[in-house]
Amino acid sequence: MKQLVLQFSESRLQLFETGSNHPLLQRLPIDLNKPFAKDHISSAIKELLSNYTINEIMWFGSDFTLFPMALFDAQHIASYYQLNLGTAANDRRLTYQLLEKEGIALIYSIPVWLYDYAKYELQHPTVTHTVARLIKYNTALIHTSQVTICIEEEQFVMIANQDGRMLNASANSYQQQTDILYFLLAQQQKLQLVAPVSLHLFDATGNFDDQLFLNQLQQFKDFEHYQINFQPSTSYQNQILCAL
């Protein structure tokens, strides 16, 4: 039976077939303030489940932190989370994902309603984080210095590796493309990534102006040793969300 990948965020749901690079449906907006919002989501998923089984349920959000797996104790995830992000809201549930090859624990919060829906209605108790896939993707590349940026609708994730070791993984909000550029500039000036730096930029929105970004990037000497690889939304879906 074909397998289904669900990716939730605060504002939308996307549904994909594993190994495909095209969504099965248009993005479904999520607005829990509207009546029957959860019913609308549930109906769309149940219709697909007549032909699919669920392979993975993913969450994308900026509220995550990383911790060395060698020191990790699952009983203390609230303390790890609070150390970097403060106390989780009452409508959020803390969970974690172990990335064994990378030696880190990814600690994050998801909405309580999503946890309950996945576990009790879809019988799928684990909700993973999209950032985990991005970290694995970035680590698997063999460049001396590697930066991966994933641009979602209101936030972006930036991950930097050097010589196979992750130096940074962060999520930030943005209002315009130049915000992303200046975050990238600040990271380069702080980390001094060794040339050449391979930059993979995944556009999950389908609206990113890559030529404008490239023109802006070329105005800074800090980026003269960067090799830019723009990846459209279909590549993001195929290489990250639905990778086999």
Secondary structure, 3 states (H helix, E strand, C coil): CEEEEEEECCCEEEEEECCCCCECCCCEECCCCCCCHHHHHHHHHHHHCCCEEEEEEEECCCCEEEEEHHHCCHHHHHHHHHHHHCCCCCCEEEEEEEECCCCEEEEEEEEHHHHHHHHHHCCCCCEEEHHHHHHHHHHHCCCCEEEEEEECCCEEEEEEEECCEEEEEEEEECCCHHHHHHHHHHHHHHHCCCCCEEEEEEECCCCCCHHHHHHHHCCCHHHCCEEEEEECHHHHHHHHHCCC
